[in-house]
Amino acid sequence: MNTTIAEAMTRWRCDQYTVPHAELRDPTLAEQIMRMPAAQGQRWTREDVERLVEEREGHSPRYELVDGELLVTPGPGGRHQRIALELAVLLRDHVLRERLGEVRLGPGEVALDGESRFEPDIFVAPAIDGRRASADAPVSHPLLICEVLSRGSVRHDRITKRRAFQRHGVPDYWVIDSSAEAFEVWRPGEERATLVDDVLTWRPAGSREPFKLDVRAFFADLADDAPLA
């Protein structure tokens, strides 16, 4: 890691206010993404970010690398975790039944090229000849990526990461907006998302039957006062 980047990271760890241009408006709020641009024309590299990953305790914060910029996200809040977990369970049943691959959760790694690094909330690693891919190898061609919006992640989930996913041909990218109780579905080449608040249908290549989700029922079941099934 070069000196400029190391010093910037050290200052951030000690005092989040000292990093210039960081998009972390209120450090008391959970799930805020902090953007650390490369200083003085120097770019963050995979080696820089992998060193941070090795040094972190547990699974947070999440470190992602997009176009030479480091995105740092604290651990998710309770509702965020609830949505991600329940959606992953529903997707898992379908993905296994259709022999498509394996559903994984962050901080599992997606590496779309030699310079990027992502840790999505949920992603689907494709099967290799009908078998699971290596558990520890970064996934380079995910069938699906899902991100649950949080207060501080809106811009990067909807713009920064979305553009990278589209540019690299990720077939389907879902942005889950729990406030609107809707899914934003993005595909390569699209300039606008398809907003789904009724029935979400996903039919990846190689599937015999589509995955269908009743969006209204999904969010209703996840409300704080919802009865347990």
C-alpha positions as CSV (number, residue, x, y, z in Angstrom):
1,M,0.0,0.0,0.0
2,N,1.5,3.4,-0.9
3,T,2.2,5.9,1.9
4,T,-0.6,8.3,0.8
5,I,-3.3,5.7,1.0
6,A,-2.0,4.2,4.2
7,E,-2.0,7.5,5.9
8,A,-5.5,8.3,4.7
9,M,-6.7,4.9,6.0
10,T,-5.1,5.5,9.4
11,R,-6.6,8.9,9.7
12,W,-10.0,7.5,8.9
13,R,-9.7,4.7,11.5
14,C,-8.8,7.2,14.2
15,D,-11.3,9.9,13.2
16,Q,-13.8,9.5,10.4
17,Y,-14.1,13.3,10.0
18,T,-10.5,13.7,8.9
19,V,-10.8,12.0,5.5
20,P,-11.4,14.6,2.8
21,H,-14.4,14.1,0.5
22,A,-15.7,11.0,2.4
23,E,-19.4,10.6,2.0
24,L,-20.2,9.8,5.6
25,R,-22.3,12.7,6.7
26,D,-23.2,11.4,10.2
27,P,-20.8,8.7,11.7
28,T,-23.5,7.9,14.3
29,L,-25.7,6.4,11.6
30,A,-25.3,2.7,10.7
31,E,-24.9,1.5,7.1
32,Q,-23.4,4.7,5.8
33,I,-21.1,4.2,2.8
34,M,-17.9,6.2,3.0
35,R,-16.1,6.9,-0.3
36,M,-12.3,7.2,-0.3
37,P,-11.1,8.6,-3.6
38,A,-7.6,7.9,-4.7
39,A,-5.4,10.7,-3.4
40,Q,-3.3,12.9,-5.8
41,G,-4.0,10.7,-8.8
42,Q,-3.1,7.5,-7.1
43,R,-5.6,4.7,-7.3
44,W,-6.6,2.1,-4.7
45,T,-5.6,-1.4,-5.9
46,R,-6.9,-4.9,-5.2
47,E,-3.8,-5.5,-3.2
48,D,-4.5,-2.4,-1.0
49,V,-8.1,-3.5,-0.3
50,E,-7.2,-7.2,0.3
51,R,-4.8,-6.0,2.9
52,L,-7.6,-4.1,4.7
53,V,-9.8,-7.2,4.4
54,E,-7.1,-9.4,6.0
55,E,-6.7,-6.9,8.9
56,R,-10.4,-6.4,9.7
57,E,-11.9,-8.2,12.7
58,G,-15.0,-10.3,11.7
59,H,-17.0,-9.5,8.6
60,S,-17.3,-5.7,8.8
61,P,-16.8,-3.1,7.6
62,R,-17.3,-4.1,4.0
63,Y,-14.6,-3.0,1.6
64,E,-15.4,-2.6,-2.1
65,L,-13.3,-1.3,-4.9
66,V,-14.8,0.5,-7.9
67,D,-12.8,2.3,-10.5
68,G,-9.9,2.9,-8.2
69,E,-12.1,4.2,-5.3
70,L,-12.6,2.4,-2.0
71,L,-16.1,2.2,-0.6
72,V,-16.3,1.4,3.1
73,T,-19.7,0.2,4.6
74,P,-20.3,-0.5,8.3
75,G,-22.2,-3.6,9.3
76,P,-25.9,-3.7,8.3
77,G,-28.7,-2.9,10.7
78,G,-31.4,-5.3,11.8
79,R,-34.0,-4.7,9.1
80,H,-31.3,-4.8,6.4
81,Q,-30.2,-8.2,7.7
82,R,-33.8,-9.5,7.9
83,I,-34.5,-8.6,4.3
84,A,-31.2,-10.0,3.0
85,L,-31.5,-13.2,4.9
86,E,-35.2,-14.0,4.0
87,L,-34.6,-13.2,0.3
88,A,-31.5,-15.4,0.3
89,V,-33.5,-18.3,1.7
90,L,-36.2,-18.0,-0.9
91,L,-33.6,-17.7,-3.7
92,R,-31.6,-20.6,-2.4
93,D,-34.5,-23.0,-2.7
94,H,-35.1,-22.0,-6.3
95,V,-31.4,-21.9,-7.3
96,L,-30.7,-25.4,-5.9
97,R,-33.9,-26.9,-7.4
98,E,-33.0,-25.5,-10.8
99,R,-29.4,-26.6,-10.4
100,L,-28.3,-23.0,-11.3
101,G,-25.5,-22.6,-8.7
102,E,-25.3,-21.3,-5.2
103,V,-26.7,-18.3,-3.3
104,R,-24.0,-16.5,-1.3
105,L,-24.1,-13.6,1.2
106,G,-21.6,-10.8,1.8
107,P,-18.8,-10.5,2.6
108,G,-18.4,-13.1,-0.1
109,E,-16.4,-11.6,-3.0
110,V,-17.4,-10.8,-6.5
111,A,-14.5,-9.8,-8.8
112,L,-15.8,-8.7,-12.2
113,D,-12.3,-7.9,-13.5
114,G,-8.7,-7.7,-12.2
115,E,-9.3,-4.3,-10.6
116,S,-12.7,-4.4,-9.0
117,R,-13.8,-5.9,-5.7
118,F,-17.4,-6.2,-4.5
119,E,-19.1,-7.7,-1.4
120,P,-22.8,-7.7,-2.3
121,D,-25.5,-8.4,0.2
122,I,-26.6,-11.4,-1.9
123,F,-25.3,-12.9,-5.1
124,V,-25.7,-16.1,-7.1
125,A,-22.5,-18.0,-8.0
126,P,-23.1,-20.1,-11.2
127,A,-22.7,-23.9,-11.1
128,I,-19.8,-25.4,-13.0
129,D,-20.9,-28.5,-14.9
130,G,-23.8,-29.0,-12.4
131,R,-21.5,-28.7,-9.4
132,R,-20.8,-26.0,-6.8
133,A,-18.0,-23.6,-7.6
134,S,-15.0,-23.2,-5.2
135,A,-16.2,-21.7,-2.0
136,D,-13.3,-19.4,-1.6
137,A,-12.7,-18.3,-5.1
138,P,-14.1,-14.8,-6.1
139,V,-17.1,-15.0,-8.4
140,S,-16.5,-13.3,-11.7
141,H,-19.8,-14.1,-13.5
142,P,-22.6,-13.9,-11.0
143,L,-26.1,-14.7,-12.3
144,L,-27.7,-12.2,-10.0
145,I,-26.6,-9.5,-7.5
146,C,-28.8,-8.0,-4.9
147,E,-28.3,-4.9,-2.7
148,V,-30.6,-3.8,0.1
149,L,-30.7,0.0,0.2
150,S,-29.7,1.8,3.4
151,R,-29.7,5.4,4.2
152,G,-26.1,6.0,3.2
153,S,-25.8,3.5,0.3
154,V,-28.4,5.0,-2.1
155,R,-26.0,6.8,-4.4
156,H,-23.5,3.9,-4.7
157,D,-26.0,1.1,-4.9
158,R,-28.1,2.9,-7.6
159,I,-25.3,4.6,-9.5
160,T,-21.7,3.7,-8.8
161,K,-22.0,-0.1,-8.4
162,R,-25.0,-0.4,-10.8
163,R,-23.0,1.1,-13.6
164,A,-20.1,-1.2,-12.9
165,F,-22.4,-4.2,-12.9
166,Q,-24.1,-3.2,-16.1
167,R,-20.7,-2.5,-17.8
168,H,-19.5,-6.0,-16.9
169,G,-22.7,-7.7,-18.1
170,V,-24.2,-8.9,-14.8
171,P,-27.5,-10.3,-16.2
172,D,-29.7,-9.1,-13.3
173,Y,-29.1,-6.6,-10.5
174,W,-31.8,-6.0,-7.9
175,V,-31.9,-2.9,-5.6
176,I,-34.3,-3.6,-2.7
177,D,-35.9,-0.5,-1.4
178,S,-37.5,-1.4,1.9
179,S,-39.0,2.1,2.4
180,A,-40.9,1.9,-0.9
181,E,-41.4,-1.9,-0.5
182,A,-40.3,-2.4,-4.1
183,F,-37.5,-4.0,-6.1
184,E,-35.6,-2.0,-8.8
185,V,-34.5,-4.5,-11.5
186,W,-31.5,-3.5,-13.7
187,R,-30.1,-5.3,-16.7
188,P,-27.2,-4.5,-19.0
189,G,-27.8,-1.6,-21.4
190,E,-30.9,-0.3,-19.5
191,E,-31.0,3.4,-18.7
192,R,-34.0,3.0,-16.3
193,A,-34.8,0.3,-13.8
194,T,-38.0,-1.7,-13.9
195,L,-39.8,-1.0,-10.6
196,V,-41.6,-4.0,-9.3
197,D,-44.0,-3.8,-6.3
198,D,-46.3,-6.7,-7.1
199,V,-44.8,-9.9,-8.5
200,L,-41.1,-10.2,-9.3
201,T,-40.1,-12.8,-11.9
202,W,-36.6,-14.0,-12.5
203,R,-35.7,-16.5,-15.2
204,P,-32.0,-16.8,-15.6
205,A,-30.4,-18.7,-18.5
206,G,-30.6,-22.4,-18.0
207,S,-33.6,-22.4,-15.7
208,R,-36.7,-24.5,-16.4
209,E,-39.1,-22.6,-14.2
210,P,-38.9,-18.9,-13.2
211,F,-38.4,-17.6,-9.6
212,K,-41.5,-15.7,-8.6
213,L,-41.8,-13.4,-5.5
214,D,-45.0,-11.8,-4.2
215,V,-43.3,-8.5,-3.3
216,R,-46.2,-7.2,-1.1
217,A,-46.4,-10.4,0.8
218,F,-42.6,-10.5,1.2
219,F,-42.4,-7.1,2.9
220,A,-45.6,-7.7,4.9
221,D,-44.0,-10.9,6.4
222,L,-40.9,-8.9,7.4
223,A,-42.7,-6.2,9.3
224,D,-41.8,-5.8,13.0
225,D,-45.3,-6.9,14.2
226,A,-45.8,-9.6,11.6
227,P,-46.8,-13.0,13.0
228,L,-44.3,-15.8,12.7
229,A,-45.4,-18.5,10.2
